[in-house]
Amino acid sequence: MITLDDIAENQKIKQLITYADRTLEHLGYTEHGFRHCKIVSERAGNLLHQLGFDQRRAELAKIAGFLHDIGNVINRRNHAQHSAHIIMNLLSEMGMDYTEILEITTAVGNHHEEEGDPVSDICSAIIIADKSDVHYSRVRNPDTVALDIHDRVNYAAKSSNLTLANEETIELSILIDPAISSVMEYFEIFLTRMIESRRAAKFFEKNFELVINGVRLT
């Protein structure tokens, strides 16, 4: 069976992630390279594991999380669908079981807000994991923080952690430096992502709760 290690060592995939991130850098987006891929992969797999899914299902979520943004190499618009098409070809070439390929491509093709829906456990996991990755290390140039709200909010986020807080709640906890950005600015750019995370949590029959600087927002 194809594993995340196989995916991470594939030279074509390495090139795709590198070039996709380079494209977004030119467009002024935050980091979408190997760091982001690994974070989303790890969090998606861990979430399914915590929710009681088996090891292989969690591994498929890790693979989907690692590959979810490679379609940016074609275009930022509709990048989720571009990613799905690329993934289908690559994983077929690698000899992956076709049913597993379909699970991954469906999940990735639906991961982006306003362009997809939480249609499966794997999809819901990568939606929540993807939207949870707000962090200062994603800012490419700190000098742009004063001018760009996306950079400012990410730069203000000193930590972000995704956990299954209890049997009913998936929790995203973020520490924001108010000297850099206000909580209101966070919601200004991330509200649609939090709504999508809530929809994804409902797939698991869970609540999604956001904790910012120790204050729980339900």
C-alpha positions as CSV (number, residue, x, y, z in Angstrom):
1,M,0.0,0.0,0.0
2,I,1.1,3.5,-0.8
3,T,2.1,5.5,2.4
4,L,2.8,9.1,3.2
5,D,6.5,8.3,3.1
6,D,6.2,7.1,-0.5
7,I,4.3,10.3,-1.3
8,A,6.8,12.6,0.4
9,E,9.8,11.0,-1.3
10,N,8.3,11.2,-4.8
11,Q,10.4,13.6,-6.9
12,K,7.4,14.8,-9.1
13,I,5.4,15.6,-6.0
14,K,8.4,17.5,-4.5
15,Q,8.6,19.6,-7.7
16,L,4.9,20.2,-7.8
17,I,4.8,21.5,-4.2
18,T,7.8,23.7,-4.8
19,Y,6.5,25.2,-8.0
20,A,3.0,25.6,-6.6
21,D,4.3,27.5,-3.6
22,R,6.5,29.6,-5.9
23,T,3.5,30.6,-7.9
24,L,1.7,31.7,-4.7
25,E,4.7,33.6,-3.6
26,H,4.6,35.7,-6.8
27,L,0.9,36.4,-6.1
28,G,1.7,37.6,-2.6
29,Y,0.1,34.7,-0.7
30,T,1.4,33.2,2.6
31,E,3.5,30.1,2.6
32,H,1.9,27.0,1.0
33,G,5.0,24.8,0.7
34,F,6.3,21.8,2.5
35,R,5.7,23.2,6.0
36,H,2.0,23.8,5.3
37,C,1.6,20.5,3.6
38,K,3.1,18.6,6.5
39,I,1.0,20.5,9.1
40,V,-2.2,19.8,7.3
41,S,-1.2,16.2,6.7
42,E,-0.3,15.6,10.4
43,R,-3.4,17.4,11.7
44,A,-5.8,15.6,9.4
45,G,-4.4,12.2,10.2
46,N,-4.3,12.9,13.9
47,L,-7.9,14.1,13.9
48,L,-9.2,10.9,12.3
49,H,-7.2,8.9,14.7
50,Q,-8.6,10.7,17.6
51,L,-12.1,10.3,16.2
52,G,-11.6,6.5,16.2
53,F,-11.0,5.8,12.5
54,D,-8.5,3.0,11.6
55,Q,-4.9,3.5,10.8
56,R,-5.3,3.2,7.1
57,R,-8.1,5.8,7.0
58,A,-5.9,8.2,8.9
59,E,-3.0,7.5,6.5
60,L,-5.2,8.4,3.6
61,A,-6.1,11.6,5.3
62,K,-2.4,12.3,5.8
63,I,-1.8,11.7,2.1
64,A,-4.7,13.9,1.1
65,G,-3.5,16.7,3.4
66,F,0.0,16.5,2.0
67,L,-1.2,16.8,-1.6
68,H,-4.2,19.2,-1.2
69,D,-2.6,22.4,-2.6
70,I,-0.5,21.1,-5.5
71,G,-3.1,22.4,-8.0
72,N,-1.8,25.9,-7.3
73,V,0.9,25.1,-9.8
74,I,-1.8,25.5,-12.5
75,N,-3.9,28.4,-11.0
76,R,-5.0,29.7,-7.7
77,R,-8.6,29.8,-8.9
78,N,-10.1,26.3,-8.8
79,H,-6.9,25.0,-7.3
80,A,-8.7,22.2,-5.3
81,Q,-10.1,20.8,-8.6
82,H,-6.7,21.1,-10.3
83,S,-5.1,19.3,-7.4
84,A,-7.6,16.5,-7.7
85,H,-6.9,16.0,-11.4
86,I,-3.1,15.9,-10.8
87,I,-3.4,13.6,-7.8
88,M,-5.5,11.1,-9.8
89,N,-2.8,10.8,-12.5
90,L,0.1,10.7,-10.0
91,L,-1.3,8.1,-7.7
92,S,-2.4,5.9,-10.6
93,E,1.2,6.1,-11.9
94,M,2.4,5.1,-8.5
95,G,0.1,2.0,-8.5
96,M,-2.2,3.0,-5.7
97,D,-5.5,1.1,-5.2
98,Y,-8.1,2.9,-7.4
99,T,-10.7,3.0,-4.6
100,E,-8.2,4.8,-2.4
101,I,-7.3,7.2,-5.2
102,L,-11.0,8.1,-5.5
103,E,-11.3,8.7,-1.8
104,I,-8.3,11.1,-1.9
105,T,-9.2,13.0,-5.0
106,T,-12.8,13.5,-3.9
107,A,-11.6,14.9,-0.5
108,V,-9.0,17.2,-2.1
109,G,-11.4,18.4,-4.8
110,N,-13.8,19.6,-2.1
111,H,-11.4,21.0,0.5
112,H,-11.6,24.7,-0.5
113,E,-14.3,27.0,1.0
114,E,-16.9,28.3,-1.5
115,E,-15.8,25.6,-4.1
116,G,-16.6,22.4,-2.2
117,D,-18.4,20.6,0.6
118,P,-17.4,18.2,3.4
119,V,-18.4,15.1,1.5
120,S,-16.4,12.5,3.5
121,D,-14.5,11.9,6.6
122,I,-11.2,12.4,4.8
123,C,-12.5,15.6,3.2
124,S,-13.8,17.0,6.5
125,A,-10.5,16.2,8.2
126,I,-8.4,18.1,5.7
127,I,-10.8,21.0,5.6
128,I,-10.5,21.5,9.4
129,A,-6.7,20.9,9.3
130,D,-6.2,23.3,6.4
131,K,-8.2,26.1,8.0
132,S,-6.4,25.6,11.3
133,D,-3.0,26.5,10.0
134,V,-2.7,30.2,10.9
135,H,0.9,30.9,12.1
136,Y,3.5,33.6,12.0
137,S,6.0,31.3,10.2
138,R,3.7,31.4,7.1
139,V,4.6,35.1,6.5
140,R,7.3,35.4,3.9
141,N,8.2,39.0,4.5
142,P,7.6,40.6,7.9
143,D,8.0,44.0,6.3
144,T,4.6,43.6,4.6
145,V,2.7,43.1,7.9
146,A,1.6,46.7,8.2
147,L,0.3,46.8,4.7
148,D,-1.4,43.3,4.2
149,I,-4.1,42.1,6.6
150,H,-3.5,38.4,5.7
151,D,0.2,38.7,6.6
152,R,-0.6,40.7,9.7
153,V,-3.1,38.2,11.1
154,N,-0.8,35.3,10.4
155,Y,2.2,37.1,11.9
156,A,0.2,37.8,15.0
157,A,-0.7,34.1,15.5
158,K,2.1,32.8,17.7
159,S,0.6,29.3,18.0
160,S,-2.4,27.3,16.8
161,N,-3.4,23.9,18.0
162,L,-6.1,21.6,16.7
163,T,-7.5,19.0,19.2
164,L,-10.4,16.8,19.9
165,A,-11.2,18.5,23.2
166,N,-13.9,16.1,24.3
167,E,-16.4,13.6,22.9
168,E,-18.5,16.5,21.4
169,T,-16.0,19.1,20.4
170,I,-13.2,19.7,17.9
171,E,-11.2,22.7,19.2
172,L,-8.9,25.2,17.5
173,S,-6.9,27.2,20.0
174,I,-5.0,30.2,18.7
175,L,-2.7,32.7,20.6
176,I,-2.8,36.1,18.9
177,D,-0.5,39.0,19.8
178,P,-2.9,42.0,20.0
179,A,0.0,44.4,19.5
180,I,0.2,43.1,15.9
181,S,-3.4,42.3,15.0
182,S,-6.8,42.4,16.6
183,V,-9.1,39.5,17.0
184,M,-11.6,41.4,14.9
185,E,-9.1,41.4,12.0
186,Y,-8.8,37.6,12.4
187,F,-12.5,37.2,11.8
188,E,-12.5,39.7,9.0
189,I,-10.4,37.4,6.8
190,F,-11.1,33.9,8.4
191,L,-14.8,34.0,9.1
192,T,-15.8,31.9,6.0
193,R,-13.0,29.4,6.9
194,M,-14.4,29.0,10.4
195,I,-17.9,28.5,9.0
196,E,-16.5,25.8,6.7
197,S,-14.7,24.2,9.6
198,R,-18.0,24.1,11.6
199,R,-19.7,22.4,8.6
200,A,-16.9,19.9,8.4
201,A,-17.2,19.1,12.1
202,K,-20.9,18.5,11.7
203,F,-20.0,15.6,9.3
204,F,-18.5,13.9,12.4
205,E,-21.5,15.0,14.5
206,K,-19.2,17.2,16.5
207,N,-19.2,20.9,17.4
208,F,-16.4,23.2,16.2
209,E,-15.2,25.7,18.8
210,L,-12.6,28.4,18.5
211,V,-10.5,29.5,21.5
212,I,-8.5,32.8,21.0
213,N,-6.2,34.0,23.7
214,G,-8.0,31.7,26.2
215,V,-11.5,33.0,25.3
216,R,-13.9,30.3,24.0
217,L,-16.0,31.4,21.0
218,T,-18.8,28.9,20.2
